[in-house]
Amino acid sequence: MKKRLAPLAAAVTLGLVLVPAAAASAATRTTPYNCGTRDAKVTASAPTNVTLTVSGTTRSATNSAGASVTLYDYDGQGTAYASSSNASVSIHVTCF
């Protein structure tokens, strides 16, 4: 019985090692915005780490409970770029 279980145990162990590595993929998002004459508050968030670039300014954050970064664009229009080593990243723009 031991001889039959050894290959199965090795396959299960190998699967556990490979699956998380394959599931961890980087995410990027690009969001254009136009607030007209108002200013823009741009927030990017991701599960553990995020980098946000707005109008040439870049800011990053890391937090195991969820990372979030906010930048302000006083021109009110442009494009926001966000990236994360996680599988998802989101950008939220508020005009004020």
Beta strands, then each sheet from edge to edge (+ up, - down):
strand 1: 27-34
strand 2: 40-46
strand 3: 49-54
strand 4: 57-62
strand 5: 67-73
strand 6: 77-84
strand 7: 90-95
sheet 1: 1+ 6- 3+ 4-
sheet 2: 5+ 2- 7+
end
